[in-house]
Amino acid sequence: MTKQKFSIAKLYHERTKYDPETINQRVPDIDWERPPVPFKDYPIGTRVDLKPHIGDRQTVLSRLSHLLYCTYGVTARIPQIAQQDLLLRAAPSAGGLYPAEVYVLSRGGDDLPAGRYNYQVRDHSLVQFWDGDPGEALEAACFGHPALKEAPFIIVTTAVFFRSSWRYQDRAYRRIHLDTGHLLGNLDLAAALTNYRPYLIAGFDDRAVNELLYLNPEEEGAIAVVALQERQNAALELPLTTALASDADLDYPELPDGSLLGYLHQASAIEGAPESSSDSSAELGSQLSSQAIEDKYNFPFCTKVSTASSPLDWGVGGKALEATLLQRRSTRAYDGDAEIELEQVKALLNFAYQPQSLGRLSGNPPAASATQGWEQPSLCDRSLIQTFIATTAVAGLDDGCYYYAPQAQELRQIRFKNFRRELHFLCLGQDLGRDAAMVLFHTADLQGAIARWGDRAYRYLHLDAGHLGQRLNLAATYLRLGVSGIAGFFDDHVNDVLGIPPDEAVLYITTIGQPRTTRRP
């Protein structure tokens, strides 16, 4: 191995970029007749049927049933002729491949005995594949994160890598984390609906969590841990997230195509206790979740448009939010001639980026200590994500490219132009990019992120971009707009066309507009 000038995460990003000169050379040889099975089977274990518990959200199993269904449950079925029916879920996934698996770890109780459970999506059930309280082992794997001590349930999301790499090869690592970010965006809100307070734990001992779930590390791996505390008992002083740094690997061998995904996942793993103690790690997480994050760009003499808006009204007990979680679908075509309103844009940005009063969504008045202040989305490191928006059909807003400044709550115009033709090209010729009323680009300073979090930053960035993208999905659905995420684009050309600073790596694209038809399957 030889020391390289930049880390494996940066190398991975550069090597998996799409470019118009070479993209046709990278078309994979896919066996379309044999897609991967997007479900995991546990033939042996105690099964808990959650379907009878969909109801009033008053019992433990009813709340857990609602939470899992709204997070990742099957919400539609598309018949297939030669293959099994495609089961669509509450969270979107690139290509309908669903690489994520969801596990529930129970500390024990009358309704759900202590043990490790896999969420069986097809029949909305849990299968207990190992009994006993996993809490002590999980606390050790998460370096004593304080949110785990009072959590009756812990959600662990994992990824089966081949489900996505079958189609997207090495670039699948991006999509795996974007898809998991979608799932975490749902979980964040489903927890509020069921009177839980979620605490995202993004830094953990990978090997220990994998072993706790009996995963094969060559084929799958743990991605995120979420502690669920009873909302009325949740301590607000706990960090909403803990992101820990991995090493930045500069001593890697020559890596052929097809090996980048697996190598990056191993290189970005954390093994053994970090140098800092659990107390200082918790303190760091608390600082990151509460610090005032400055808007990165303030372009001189630019036009500025306020985006201040009232929060969306999800109704009594969050009924409209639950309906939105279950009704969301990715739009397949936009009406390119139809505008959306500036007030809708403001509402979208408010819900995706601004603190929300989530404590009342369950319909049960929580304790006073749990309602002080509004809650931020539970992101790994929200200071790293930037958002640029290209508008082509927003009534009351000039066409052009804008930087969204979430702290100032305003759009700052970078370029004056209608970018329809360029957006069509940037999105690999997809009509979604051309016909959308607005296209949002989620970006980050990749080198700066690696300097803070090591190669594990690549996971955090895409988890957060997917989470924010899902909040945009839900807000757009509620506002009866069309919405669809795009993870395939000509990376470097985005910066050139829109005038985005060259050090901003493009992570994800969200398109929003008027759907060509009012409803889609």
VENTA-V420810 format. One line per field, one symbol per residue. ss: DSSP state (a for helix, b for strand, c for the rest). phi: phi as a letter, one per 30 degrees, with the letter a starting at -180 (. if undefined). burial: 1 if it has 16 or more other ideal C-beta (glycine too) atoms within 10 Angstrom, else 0. A space follows every 50 residues. Layout:
ss->???
phi->???
burial->???
//
This chain:
ss->cbbccccaaaaaaaaccbccccaaaacccccccccccccccccccbbbbc aaaccccccaaaaaaaaaaaaacbbbbbcccccccbbbbccccaaacccb bbbbbbccccccccbbbbbbccccbbbbbbbcccaaaaaaaccccaaacc ccbbbbbbbbaaaaaaaaaaaaaaaaaaaaaaaaaaaaaaaaaccbbbbb bcccbaaaaaaacccccccbbbbbbbbbbbaaacccccccbbcccccccc bbcccccccaaaaaaaaccbcccccccaaaaaaaaaaaaacccccccccc cccbbbcccccccccaaaaaaaaaaaaccccccbcccccbbaaaaaaaaa aaaccbcccccccccccaaaccccbccccccaaabbbbbbbccbbccccb bbbbbccccbbbbbbbcccaaaaaaaccccaaaaaccbbbbbbbbaaaaa aaaaaaaaaaaaaaaaaaaaaaaaaaaacccbbbbbcccbaaaaaaaacc cccbbbbbbbbbbcbcccccc
phi->.bdcdbddddeedddcdcbddbdddcddccdddbddddbccbdcldccdc ddcdadicceddddddeddddbddcabcdcdcbdedcdcdcdbeiichdd ccccccdjlddbeelcbcdddechbccdcacjddedddeddchieddddc cdbbcbcbbcddecdecchddedddedddddedddddedddddciccdbd cccadedddeddchddddcaadcabbdccdedcdcdddddabccdcdcdc ccddcdejcdeddddddcdcbidddddddddddddddddcddcdddcbdd iddbbdceadddccidiiddddddedcebddcacddccdccedddddddd ddccebdcdcddicdddedccdiccdedcdaddddcbcbccbacdjbddl cbcccdddhaccdcbcadceddddddciiddeddcddabcccbadddddd ddciddeddeddddddddddddeddddddicdaadbccadeddedddcid eddcddcabbcbadddbdbbd
burial->00000011111110011100000000000000001101110000100101 00100010011111111111111010000000000011111111101111 11111110000111111111100111111000011011101110111101 11111111111011111111111111111111111111111111111111 11111111110110100001111111111111010001111111111111 01001000011111111111000000010011011101100000010000 01001010100101000100110110011110011100110101111111 11110101111100010001100011111111111111111111001011 11111100111111001011011111100101111111111111110011 01111111111111111111111111111011111111111011101101 000111111111111100000
//
